[in-house]
């Protein structure tokens, strides 16, 4: 527990879905997949993990959601390259819709 009047060093990082808070091993465990699967997503260009000072890959929650969707498609029989393209297009569509709502003054949700 944080004592009253004290704040964590970086309060926004825990809420930021793009903060690279997960190691490759942890990410693979959470997704129920292998580290090689995550590396392959990097090779396709879908996910570009940040690197720690030691050079280790670090993933954000947003990247893990994309990886989970790819895994779902691959498990259904879609080739990994095709699954990555589908997920990339889905993500672009989601972002375009979010931006459109923001430009129209609609609340996010």
C-alpha positions in Angstrom: 0.0 0.0 0.0 1.2 3.5 -0.8 1.1 5.8 2.2 -1.2 8.9 1.9 0.4 11.8 0.1 2.9 9.6 -1.8 2.4 8.6 -5.4 4.1 5.9 -7.4 7.1 7.0 -9.5 5.1 6.6 -12.8 1.4 6.5 -12.1 0.3 6.6 -15.8 2.4 3.7 -16.9 0.1 1.1 -15.3 -2.9 2.5 -17.1 -1.1 3.0 -20.5 -2.0 0.1 -22.8 1.0 0.9 -24.9 3.5 0.7 -22.0 5.9 -2.2 -22.6 5.4 -3.9 -19.3 5.7 -7.6 -20.2 8.7 -9.7 -20.9 8.7 -12.1 -23.8 8.5 -15.1 -21.4 5.6 -13.6 -19.4 3.8 -12.6 -22.6 4.1 -16.1 -24.1 2.8 -17.6 -20.8 -0.1 -15.3 -20.8 -1.0 -16.1 -24.4 -0.4 -19.8 -23.9 2.0 -19.8 -26.8 5.7 -20.0 -27.4 8.3 -17.3 -27.6 9.0 -18.3 -31.2 5.4 -17.4 -32.0 5.9 -13.9 -30.6 9.2 -13.6 -32.6 7.3 -14.6 -35.7 4.8 -11.8 -35.2 7.7 -9.4 -35.0 9.1 -10.9 -38.3 5.8 -10.2 -40.0 5.8 -6.6 -38.8 2.6 -6.8 -36.9 4.2 -6.3 -33.5 7.5 -4.4 -32.9 8.3 -4.9 -29.3 10.4 -2.3 -27.4 13.7 -3.4 -26.1 14.9 -3.1 -22.5 18.3 -1.6 -21.7 19.6 -5.2 -21.8 18.1 -5.8 -25.3 15.2 -8.0 -24.1 11.9 -7.7 -25.9 9.1 -6.0 -24.0 5.4 -6.1 -25.0 2.5 -3.9 -24.2 -1.1 -4.9 -23.4 -2.2 -3.6 -26.8 0.4 -5.8 -28.5 -0.7 -8.8 -26.5 -4.3 -8.3 -27.6 -3.1 -8.3 -31.2 -1.1 -11.4 -30.6 -4.0 -13.1 -28.9 -6.2 -12.4 -31.9 -3.6 -13.8 -34.3 -3.3 -16.9 -32.2 -7.1 -17.3 -32.3 -7.1 -17.1 -36.1 -4.1 -19.4 -36.4 -5.8 -22.0 -34.2 -8.8 -21.8 -36.6 -6.5 -22.8 -39.5 -5.5 -19.4 -40.9 -2.0 -19.0 -42.1 0.1 -16.8 -39.8 0.9 -14.2 -42.5 -2.8 -14.0 -43.4 -3.8 -13.8 -39.7 -1.4 -11.0 -39.1 -2.8 -9.0 -42.1 -6.3 -9.6 -40.9 -5.5 -8.4 -37.4 -3.6 -5.4 -38.8 -6.6 -4.3 -40.8 -8.9 -4.9 -37.9 -6.7 -2.7 -35.7 -6.6 0.0 -38.3 -10.4 0.0 -38.7 -10.8 0.2 -34.9 -8.4 3.2 -34.7 -10.1 4.9 -37.7 -13.5 4.5 -36.0 -12.1 5.8 -32.7 -10.7 8.9 -34.4 -13.9 9.5 -36.3 -15.9 9.4 -33.0 -13.4 11.8 -31.4 -13.7 14.2 -34.4 -17.4 14.1 -34.1 -17.2 14.9 -30.4 -18.6 11.6 -29.2 -17.3 10.2 -25.9 -15.0 7.2 -26.0 -16.4 3.9 -25.0 
